Amino acid sequence: MVKKNWSAQTELIHGGNSRSQFGETSEALYLTSGFVYDSAEQAAARFREEEDGYIYARFGNPTVRAFEERMMALEGAGAEDARATATGMAAVTACLMSQLQAGDHIVAARALFGSCRYVVETLMPKFGVACTLVDGKDLSAWEQAVRPETKVFFLETPSNPLLEIIDMQGVADIAHAAGARLVVDNVFATPVLQKPFQFGADMVVYSATKHIDGQGRCLGGVVLGNTSYIKDELANFIRQTGPSLAPFNAWVLLKSLETLSLRVDAHCNNAERVTQFLVEHDAISQVFYPGHESHPQYELAQKQMTRGSNLIAFEVTGGQEKAFALANALDIALISNNLGDAKTLITHPATTTHAKLPDAAKAELGIKEGVLRVSIGLEDGQDLIDDFAQALAQTR
Ligand SMILES: Cc1ncc(COP(=O)(O)O)c(C=O)c1O
């Protein structure tokens, strides 16, 4: 197909597709781990990287490549190349390890998904890479944390679970002035609602397990960046250490991208209605939703995101007992720590996703006993509001 100047929605349907000789409509699934060569000379030329072509699925596979190319097309300017990984955590770990070495230093926002925090705070220091955690909302804290050996800044915006917003351009300017690179985990916003490269990010990482799959079926991840970083640093790290995405999962994710922007829009429609209901409810003391004017960083969220996405955090009056009672009383919303699914999922971060954080770190992040995080799904919006209304009535 001849490449045109397509909009994102068209890229989501056609981007990255290369038809086989059979002319299939839907993307082909190349469920193969190996590839054969016409001759021993050709095999040698491929290994010497003198000839293009696949070698082994740990290094690359046509279905995985189609997913990477569709992600690049969706992400747009700045995403010159990409590598898919087996999970979102594999993407985060590979992105960091491929560009850091003993003696380097990371500055990261303290409001991170628990496993991301483990990687920067516990894993990387084991290999001699020091880490400073800062209040990501405070630009002066990023500036003060810089050391001569600082190489990477890492953040999530909106953050998991309390949906803090970080000024990406402000942080990128500080990183670049210090000669460091900015890595943004864009899972909560999705590539539909927020484009971190437009705000100075050098690399963008995703858990494709979330909205990209969107139907809770398979794990996946992806790292996007400029050609030299992907080809010279990340590709070889993935080739040698093997956090590669399975072709079958790549095919599921590739097909899921076709409906991503439609799903994300419908998620946002529902999330906006549920937020309004929760804001007005007297048993809820606080609601955090980047798309609602009550969010403390609403203006920044408006600047960086086109809509608020589908994650809402809120605090129930009455602490953990009431929060558990509410989660247990919901009929439609299921208790699950996953997110970005067609099904509405609710979790109690203090005892699940962030359970391993010491109490002091939870307190610092505002992860209180009464806080719940809900990932709004694609059910009927009024049914979701009715479900929250009946569950809140039961737990009075
Ligand atoms: C912000 C964020 N980053 C990374 C991940 C890790 O993704 P995965 O579960 O696909 O490894 C998650 C998972 O919940 C997440 O919420």
The ligand as an SDF file (V2000), in Angstrom:
LIG
                    3D

 16 16  0  0  0  0  0  0  0  0999 V2000
    1.9150    2.8260   34.6960 C   0  0  0  0  0  0  0  0  0  0  0  0
    2.2580    1.3940   34.4720 C   0  0  0  0  0  0  0  0  0  0  0  0
    3.4430    1.0900   33.8920 N   0  0  0  0  0  0  0  0  0  0  0  0
    3.7910   -0.1990   33.6540 C   0  0  0  0  0  0  0  0  0  0  0  0
    2.9580   -1.2430   33.9970 C   0  0  0  0  0  0  0  0  0  0  0  0
    3.4290   -2.6530   33.7670 C   0  0  0  0  0  0  0  0  0  0  0  0
    2.7470   -3.2940   32.7450 O   0  0  0  0  0  0  0  0  0  0  0  0
    2.6760   -4.8910   32.5800 P   0  0  0  0  0  0  0  0  0  0  0  0
    1.7040   -5.3690   33.6180 O   0  0  0  0  0  0  0  0  0  0  0  0
    2.2110   -5.0990   31.1830 O   0  0  0  0  0  0  0  0  0  0  0  0
    4.0340   -5.4330   32.8300 O   0  0  0  0  0  0  0  0  0  0  0  0
    1.7270   -0.9700   34.5850 C   0  0  0  0  0  0  0  0  0  0  0  0
    0.8460   -2.1000   34.9720 C   0  0  0  0  0  0  0  0  0  0  0  0
   -0.0800   -1.9890   35.7100 O   0  0  0  0  0  0  0  0  0  0  0  0
    1.3580    0.3860   34.8290 C   0  0  0  0  0  0  0  0  0  0  0  0
    0.1830    0.7010   35.3940 O   0  0  0  0  0  0  0  0  0  0  0  0
  1  2  1  0
  2  3  1  0
  2 15  2  0
  3  4  2  0
  4  5  1  0
  5  6  1  0
  5 12  2  0
  6  7  1  0
  7  8  1  0
  8  9  2  0
  8 10  1  0
  8 11  1  0
 12 13  1  0
 12 15  1  0
 13 14  2  0
 15 16  1  0
M  END
$$$$
